[in-house]
């Protein structure tokens, strides 16, 4: 794998208190200055003690506040934009806010970074949801899709697809160094909020039922957090990344949701029951990426197979739950 080192940069991470953001802060803080802009609705940063590091500055603020965005961007050279409304259930409860945060927040950040004149990389986190309900070995050149207008399930995907286009227009019109990254089902320690792996592990360790929507035949490729952090750092350091979009996931770790629940139950040594509940909303039935472009341009390869990543994640949650007792 190519060199991941980024040194002596001043990095802004929006949404940096979240799951992926906190891991980025952890990796970047040693050799760089890191500013986190976050409303702190979900906080994986402070429980991990990452906000206290001498190179980390925590700014509680909203990407919908244009003045706060300008101040946060002003003296930074790299912007990593993670701030969004995340999780299917949350998106469906807050579809308007979901679109406002993605559309307006990204527009404010792009404008501020372009006008500041010192940004050498702008990384916009998109989503694998842009490929719709059925996506097998999808590449960056495959057509994206959107769901029916008015169906809240797709507001997140639609807004993220719009921000991808917006970032690339800045690249084309202003030669602005924008990059888009599409994560495919990321899991690992410090995951907060929604997510199947988080749900299954916590409930399995507590001996509670693991709840699956419908029959659990939905297929996902699961990517461990360290692998996407590696990919992110490569997009920040490799010149070839500018103006590109990358699918980041692990096709080797592809299982049904039902198989995932069984695997987690076994690895936890749990006797939890598996319960199936009816889910009448649209769902993604198949989602597996092709990562050939990241392999070629970034020299990136996922390192963690599913069992290995799950064991690391289970160990973290087990320690956390024991500490809370």
Secondary structure by P-SEA (a helix, b strand, c coil): cccccccccbbbbcccccaaaaaaaaaccccbbbbbbccccccccccccccccccbbbbbcccccaaaaaaaaccccbbbbccccccaaaaaacaaaaaaaaaaaaaaaaaaaaaaccccbbbbbbccccccccccccccccccccccccccccaaaaaaaaaaaaaaaaaaacccbbbbbbbccccccccccccaaaaaaaaaaacccccccccccbbbbbbcaaaaaaaaaaaacccccccbbbbbccccccccaaaaaaaaaaaacccbbbbbbbbccccccbbbbbcccccccccccccccaaaaaaaaaaaaaaaaaaac
